[in-house]
Structure formats: C-alpha cells, structure tokens
Amino acid sequence: MRILFITYKVDESDSLVGFVVGWLNALAAHASRVEVICLASGPAQLQPNVRVHSLGTQPGAGKPAQALAFYRVALGLKVDVVFCQFSPEFVMAIAPLAKLRRWPVALWYTHRHAGLALRIATRLADRVLTASPESFRLRTPKLRVIGHGISTTRFAPSAAPALPGARRLVLAVGRIAPVKNYELLIAAAQRVTAVHADVDFVVAGGAHAPGMQAYLGQLQALAAASALGSRFQFIGPLPYAAVPGLYQSAAVAANLCGTGGMDKAVLEGFSCGLPTVVRNTTFAGLLAEDAPALLAADATADDVALLLLGVLQQPAAARQALGARLRSRVVAGYGEQALAEKLFASLKELCA
C-alpha cells in the first residue's frame, strides 16, 4: 500500500512535532511507500521507502503560494490512500484530487476544538482517527479511536541514580497557553515550596501562538509576585531530542489541562517512569489503581499541591515502582509500533 501522509513539518529536532519522524518510520514498516507532503522540513533519519516533499513554506506563508506548491506535488504522486495529520484544512485541500483519483482520505485529529473547518473535513473524509473518545468532539460513524504513538525506546527511564542532595524538580511540559492552567501550577508551587526548600518548578514549552508571548509575560510576573523567584522558571521550548533527559531529571510532573484529549506529553512522561499529576479524567483508565495518587479532577491549588507533595515525599523505591507501573501501561497500549499497526489496518480497510 502506498500512503500519502500530509503534515505540518518533518523535523526530528522540532520541539512540537519531532515525534512525526517516529510515526513515519513505524508506518513505513508496513507500507510499500510513504509519500509525505509537508509545509517545511528539517533533519530527519527516515526509512528508505519514505520520501518527503517539502513545500518550503512556513504556516504563516501566503495561502495561494502554499496551495500552488501543494497541488504541484500532489498531482505527480501515485498513492492508494491519504492520511492527513492534525489539520482539517489538509483534508479540504486534498479532497478534490482525492475524489478525482478515488483515494480514500483519513484525518487524524486530537483537539477539543470542533469548529466549522473540522465539521467540513469530517464530511469530506472517509475515516476520522483520534487518540481517545475525548479527543474528538463531533459525533460521526467514521470515528475510530486508536490511541497515541509514543517512542518508548526514546522516552525511557534513566539508568543513572539521582545524585544525593540534588534539588528536586517538578516539571511541566507543554506550550504556553491558557488551557494549560499554569496559573494553577504557580499557586500550587507556592504551597509546595513552603514545605520543601529543595524543590524547583520548570515549565518547558514555547509561546508559539499569536498573543502568547504577552501571556507568558503575565505568567512570569505572577510567579515573581508569588515570591517564587528562580524556583519557578519558564525555559522555553527544547529540541525534541532533549526532552527525554528533562523527564528523566524530574521527580514528578504536572499537567493541569482540563478533561479533553489525551495529552502526548503525559504519556511521554509516563514512558520515562515519571509520575505526573493530572486533572484530565481521560487518564483515569490508564492510571488505574494509581488514580488517587495522581488524578486531581477540577482541583484547587491545595489539591494539586497535596498530590505533588505526596509523590515527592514517597520513598525513592515506592516512587520508582509507581513510575514502572505507569511505563508498563504506556508500553503495552501507546507505543509507536502499536499505533502504526492500528493506523495501517484502518487505512488498509479504506482501500479494501
């Protein structure tokens, strides 16, 4: 089967979409060829049967220029099925040509927003794929839930023991946006640092969207006004290759988004054996018997602080055992290979 894979960017160093390279290689193990159309590309170690067609444009480039470059590439391809990752606009762009050439189209979408573009794309697509029932908010018989795809070899626990006397790190990984509830994390940090003088908080993520640089400034001012000083830092985005080491250096993580899609950052942390306090009840099943220690649905700052303190105050062996349980569940159900198998099966079904 020859697959056309349409995505934003193919670049293994990119802090947001570096994982796409792993998806492509895992999918390539099942397909005869994977043709990729992307807006931009960078360094990427890809399987020989993956070919990248970069339009050489960034998302902010003019739409007419992007469309012209897109169709120039797509018209020259021979494929059997189309997989559009992330964006409903990709489905709308390829739909006329796909209809003409009888290519079935699948959309991957994992976001709580369900605007007009998504409604149109859902009507045009033959199949919609998502990570969890909460990740796609429209009702459609086309929907299939296939989980996420985490590189469990890249995101793995560190073999090095923690240094005695080292400061302990509470980590949050994710873009700068109101949905991440960093204000709640700052308030919880005040309570945690009042109990433990050896705990620092770090947020790793970029302020990419319009207006988010100003919002980041507001968060930094809030942390400063909370007397946290250097104990609460926003370090910006990291290269994708550096993210596993950051997870490995932390004692506990926090992801305070409300209930919605299954955030990939939480799964990456779990895969590294990192206990993560969450508010998103989508993770309740994955947490299983560990939910009381890590799930704070509709939590206050006091609730979040108590859960963070509970993990921080566990003996090292108990915390490692908790991390091992979390990792084993991610390996079993959310690894790259498992996702690739489900994705390929769904695409193959469309071609039948």
N, C-alpha and C positions, 0 to 999 in steps of 0.2 A: 504494500500500500504506500502510495506517495502522498505526503501530507504537506499542505501549505499552512505554515504557522505564522500568524500575524501578531506582532507585539510591539511595544514601545521601543525597547532598546536591548541589544545583546552586548553585554559588557560585564565580565566576571568581577570587575573591581567596583561596580556601581553599588552604592550603599542601599538603594531601594530595590533594584531589580537584578542584582548579581545572581540570584538564585535561578534565573531563567536559563542560564547556561547548563545547570544541572538537569533541569527539566528536559531540555533539548537532547542532551546526551542519553538520558534514560529512555526517552521516547524513540530515539534513533535505534536503540537496540531491538525494537520491534518492527520498525518501518523499513522499507527498501530505500526511501529517500525522504528527507525533511527539508523543504524549501522554506526559508524564513524571510519575510519582509518586515523590516523594522525602520523606524524613523532615524535611528542613529545606532552606531556600534562602536565597540572598543575591543580591547584584548579579550580573547576567549579561546580556550582549548576545547575544540569541538570534534566530534566523531567525523570520519571521512565522508559519511553519507549525509552530513548536514551542510547546507550551503546558505550563506547569509547574503541577502540583497539589502544593503543599507541605502535608504533614500538620501542619506547625508543631510537630513534636516532635523532640527530640534522641534519639540512640541509647539513652541511659540512661532514657528515659521508660518508664512502665509498659506492659507488653505489651498488656493489654486495651484501653487507650486508643489505642495505635497501631493495633491490629487493627480497631477500630471505625472509626477515621478512614480507614484504608486501604480497607476494603470499601465505605464510603460513596462514596468517589471512584470506585473501580474499577467498581462497578455501573452508574455513569452513563456509561461510556465505550463508544464503538463503534470497535473496532480489529480488525485482521486477525491480528496476531501479537504475542507478548510477548517482550521481551528483558530478562532480569534480570542486572544488573551486580554483580559482586563476591560477593554473599551467597547461599548455598544457601537461607537462610530465606525469601528473596523468592520462590523457586520454590515452596516448600511453602505459602506464603501464597496465592499466586495460583492454584495448581493446581486446587482445587475449582471455582472460577469459570471457569477456562480450559477445563476438561473439559466443563462445562455449555454453554459458548458455542462450543466447538470452536476455541479459539485455540491454535495450536501455541506451545510455550514453549522459548526458548533461554536457556541460562545461560552467562555469561562468568565464568571463574574462573582465577586465576593465583596459586596458592599451593601450597607443598609440603605443607601440612597436608591430610590426607584423612580427616576424622572421620565420625561417623555421619550428621550433617546433610548432608554432601556426598554420601554414598552414597545417602541417601533422595532428595535433589534430582536426582541423576543418573538414578535410576529414573523419576522423575516428568517430567523434561524430555524434550523431543523431540530436542534438539541441545545439545551442550556445545561451547563455543568457548574457546580459550586462545591464549596468545602463543607458546608453544614446547612441544615434547614434554615437557620437564622441568617445565613449569608446572602440569601436571595429572597426578596420580599414580595415578588409577584406570584400569583397562582397560575401555574401552567402545567399541562401534562407533559411538556417537553423537558421538565426539570429532572436531573439526576444528581444526587449527592455523592461525591466520590472522595471527599477528604482533601487534605493538603499533601504536599510533597516536600519533605524536609531531608536534606542531606545528613543522614545520621552518622556518616563517617566524618564529615567536616565538623558537624556540631556534636561533639563527644566530650565526655568529662576529661579533665586534665589528669595526667598521671602524676604530676608533681604535687606533693603535700603542701598545704598552706604554711607559710612561714610563721613561727611562733612570735607573738607580739605584734603581728601586722594589723593595720587598721582594717575593719570590716566594711565591705561595700554593699550598699543597697542600690540596685541597678534598675533603670527603666530604659527600654529601647523602643523608639518609635518617633515618627515625625512630630514636629511641633504643630499642634492643632488643638482646638478646644475639646474635641471629642476624647482626647487622651486624658483629660482631667488632671493635669499636672498641678493645678491649684490644690486639689485634694491631697496629692502626694507631698506638697510643701507643708501643708498643715499637719499631716501625719509625721513628717520628718521632724517638726518641732517637738513632738511628743516623744519620738524615739531617741533623739539626741539628748533630751533632758534626762533620760535614763542611762544611756550609754555614751560615754565621751569618745569611744574609739570607732564610731560608725560614721561613714560618709555616704552621701547620696550623689549619684551621677545619672544624668539624662543624656542619652546618645541618640541624636536624630536631627535632621535638618529642617529648617524653616523654608520649605520649597514653594508653597502655595502663595498666591498674592495676599498681602496683608499679614503674613505670618512672622515676618521679621519684627514688625511692630508689636505683635502679640508676644514674641519671645522677649522683647524688652520689658514688657509688663510682667512676665513671669520672673525675670531676673530681678526686677525691682521688688516684687513680692517676696522673693527668697531673701533679699537683702533686708527688707523691712521686718522679716521674721527672725532676724538676728542669727541666721544660719551661716552667713559669711561664706567662707571657702568650703564649708561642709556640704553645700548643695551646689553642684556645678552642672551647667549645660555645656557639653563638649562638642556639640555639632555632629554631623554625620561622619561615619568611619567607612573606609574601604571594606567591601564585603568580606575580604579575607581576614580582616582584623576583628570581626565581630565575635567569632567563637572564643578567642582569647579573652575578650571582655566578659562574656558569660562565665568563663572558667574562673575569672578573678573575683567574682561576686559571691557573697554569702547567701543572698536572697534577692529576688527581683520583684517588681511591682508593675502590673499592667492594669490600669484603673478605668479602661473603657467600659461603658455600659454594655448590656446584653445586645449582641449583634453577631457579626461574622466571627469566625474562629481566627483570631489574630495569629499570623505566622510567627511573630516574634515570641509569643508564649511557647509555641511548640519548639522553636529553636532552643529556648532556654531549658525547657524540659529535656530535650535531647542531650543537652550538656550536663544533665543531672542537677539543674538549678531550680530549687523550689521557687515558685512565683505566686504571689498574692494577686488574685484577680477578682473583678466584680462581675464579669461576664458569665452568666449562668450556662452559656453554651458549653463551658468546660466542665460542667458538673459530672457528666458521664465519664469523661476522661480522668478526672480527679478521683472518682470512685470513693473509697473509704477515707481518702485523704482530703476530701472536700471541707470538713470542719476546720482543718488547719490552714486552708489556703483560699477558700471562697468567701468573699465578703460582698454579697449582693446588696445593692443600694446602701453601701456602707457610709458611715461618718468617718471623720478623720480619726476618732478614737478607735473605731472598729479596725481600720486599716493598720493603725499603729500597734494594736494588740496582736494582730496576726503576724506582722513583721517581727515584733519582739518575741513572739512565740517561736518562730523559726530561728532567730538569732540566738536565743537562749537554749536551744536544744544542744545536747552533747554532739560533738562532731560526728560520731558514729551514727547517731539517730538521724542527723541531717543528711548524711551520705546515703543512708538506707532509703529515706524519703526520695532523694534525687534519683536513686537507682530504680525505684518503682515507677516514677514519672517517665524516665527514659525508656524503660521496657515497654510501656504502653505506646509511646510515640513510635518506637522502632517497629512494633507489631502492626500499627494501623496507619501511620502517617509518613512513612519513608518515601523517598523519591521513586524507588522501584515499584512499590505498591501503587502509587499514584499513576505511574506510567502504564502499568498493566491495566488499570481501570480505564484510563483515558483512551488507550489504544483500543480496548474492547468496545468502548462506546463509539469511537469513530468507525471502527470496522462494522459495527452494527448498522450505522448510517449508510455504508456502502453496499450492504447486502441487497 
